[in-house]
Amino acid sequence: MGDSAEKQAHPGFFKGMKAEFKKISWPDRQATLKQSIAVVVISIVVGIIIAIIDYVVKYGVNFLTSI
């Protein structure tokens, strides 16, 4: 507890983290907009596919249980 070697490690960690953040190349506004639109469109398409599968399975189960 309270080991001085342990306290010495933290400044190195934060310096390293700051150096890594400087290396990040952030996307520009247009790339971010395109990627966001792609995520929304894909989410809607997958949601529709899941809804169709759910409807088909529900219809199948109702058909089998009514026999």
Distance bins in CASP14 RR format, pairs under 12 A and 6 or more apart:
PFRMAT RR
TARGET T0000
AUTHOR 0000-0000-0000
RMODE 2
METHOD distances of the structure
MODEL  1
1 7 0 0 0 0 0 1 0 0 0 0 0
2 8 0 0 0 0 0 1 0 0 0 0 0
2 10 0 0 0 0 0 1 0 0 0 0 0
3 9 0 0 0 0 1 0 0 0 0 0 0
3 10 0 0 0 0 0 1 0 0 0 0 0
4 10 0 0 0 0 0 1 0 0 0 0 0
6 13 0 0 0 0 0 1 0 0 0 0 0
7 13 0 0 0 0 0 1 0 0 0 0 0
8 15 0 0 0 0 0 1 0 0 0 0 0
9 15 0 0 0 0 0 1 0 0 0 0 0
9 16 0 0 0 0 0 1 0 0 0 0 0
10 16 0 0 0 0 0 1 0 0 0 0 0
10 17 0 0 0 0 0 1 0 0 0 0 0
11 17 0 0 0 0 0 1 0 0 0 0 0
11 18 0 0 0 0 0 1 0 0 0 0 0
12 18 0 0 0 0 1 0 0 0 0 0 0
12 19 0 0 0 0 1 0 0 0 0 0 0
12 20 0 0 0 0 0 1 0 0 0 0 0
13 19 0 0 0 0 0 1 0 0 0 0 0
13 20 0 0 0 0 0 1 0 0 0 0 0
14 20 0 0 0 0 0 1 0 0 0 0 0
14 21 0 0 0 0 0 1 0 0 0 0 0
15 21 0 0 0 0 0 1 0 0 0 0 0
15 22 0 0 0 0 0 1 0 0 0 0 0
16 22 0 0 0 0 1 0 0 0 0 0 0
16 23 0 0 0 0 0 1 0 0 0 0 0
17 23 0 0 0 0 0 1 0 0 0 0 0
17 24 0 0 0 0 0 1 0 0 0 0 0
18 24 0 0 0 0 0 1 0 0 0 0 0
25 31 0 0 0 0 0 1 0 0 0 0 0
26 32 0 0 0 0 1 0 0 0 0 0 0
27 33 0 0 0 0 1 0 0 0 0 0 0
27 34 0 0 0 0 1 0 0 0 0 0 0
27 35 1 0 0 1 0 0 0 0 0 0 0
27 36 0 0 0 0 0 1 0 0 0 0 0
28 34 0 0 0 0 0 1 0 0 0 0 0
28 35 0 0 0 0 0 1 0 0 0 0 0
29 35 0 0 0 0 0 1 0 0 0 0 0
29 36 0 0 0 0 0 1 0 0 0 0 0
30 36 0 0 0 0 0 1 0 0 0 0 0
30 37 0 0 0 0 0 1 0 0 0 0 0
31 37 0 0 0 0 0 1 0 0 0 0 0
31 38 0 0 0 0 0 1 0 0 0 0 0
32 38 0 0 0 0 0 1 0 0 0 0 0
32 39 0 0 0 0 0 1 0 0 0 0 0
33 39 0 0 0 0 0 1 0 0 0 0 0
33 40 0 0 0 0 0 1 0 0 0 0 0
34 40 0 0 0 0 0 1 0 0 0 0 0
34 41 0 0 0 0 0 1 0 0 0 0 0
35 41 0 0 0 0 0 1 0 0 0 0 0
35 42 0 0 0 0 0 1 0 0 0 0 0
36 42 0 0 0 0 0 1 0 0 0 0 0
36 43 0 0 0 0 0 1 0 0 0 0 0
37 43 0 0 0 0 0 1 0 0 0 0 0
37 44 0 0 0 0 0 1 0 0 0 0 0
38 44 0 0 0 0 0 1 0 0 0 0 0
38 45 0 0 0 0 0 1 0 0 0 0 0
39 45 0 0 0 0 0 1 0 0 0 0 0
39 46 0 0 0 0 0 1 0 0 0 0 0
40 46 0 0 0 0 0 1 0 0 0 0 0
40 47 0 0 0 0 0 1 0 0 0 0 0
41 47 0 0 0 0 0 1 0 0 0 0 0
41 48 0 0 0 0 0 1 0 0 0 0 0
42 48 0 0 0 0 0 1 0 0 0 0 0
42 49 0 0 0 0 0 1 0 0 0 0 0
43 49 0 0 0 0 0 1 0 0 0 0 0
43 50 0 0 0 0 0 1 0 0 0 0 0
44 50 0 0 0 0 0 1 0 0 0 0 0
44 51 0 0 0 0 0 1 0 0 0 0 0
45 51 0 0 0 0 0 1 0 0 0 0 0
45 52 0 0 0 0 0 1 0 0 0 0 0
46 52 0 0 0 0 0 1 0 0 0 0 0
46 53 0 0 0 0 0 1 0 0 0 0 0
47 53 0 0 0 0 1 0 0 0 0 0 0
47 54 0 0 0 0 1 0 0 0 0 0 0
47 55 0 0 0 0 0 1 0 0 0 0 0
48 54 0 0 0 0 0 1 0 0 0 0 0
48 55 0 0 0 0 0 1 0 0 0 0 0
49 55 0 0 0 0 0 1 0 0 0 0 0
49 56 0 0 0 0 0 1 0 0 0 0 0
50 56 0 0 0 0 0 1 0 0 0 0 0
50 57 0 0 0 0 0 1 0 0 0 0 0
51 57 0 0 0 0 0 1 0 0 0 0 0
51 58 0 0 0 0 0 1 0 0 0 0 0
52 58 0 0 0 0 0 1 0 0 0 0 0
52 59 0 0 0 0 0 1 0 0 0 0 0
53 59 0 0 0 0 0 1 0 0 0 0 0
53 60 0 0 0 0 0 1 0 0 0 0 0
54 60 0 0 0 0 0 1 0 0 0 0 0
54 61 0 0 0 0 0 1 0 0 0 0 0
55 61 0 0 0 0 0 1 0 0 0 0 0
55 62 0 0 0 0 0 1 0 0 0 0 0
56 62 0 0 0 0 0 1 0 0 0 0 0
56 63 0 0 0 0 0 1 0 0 0 0 0
57 63 0 0 0 0 0 1 0 0 0 0 0
57 64 0 0 0 0 0 1 0 0 0 0 0
58 64 0 0 0 0 0 1 0 0 0 0 0
58 65 0 0 0 0 0 1 0 0 0 0 0
59 65 0 0 0 0 0 1 0 0 0 0 0
59 66 0 0 0 0 0 1 0 0 0 0 0
60 66 0 0 0 0 1 0 0 0 0 0 0
60 67 0 0 0 0 0 1 0 0 0 0 0
61 67 0 0 0 0 0 1 0 0 0 0 0
END
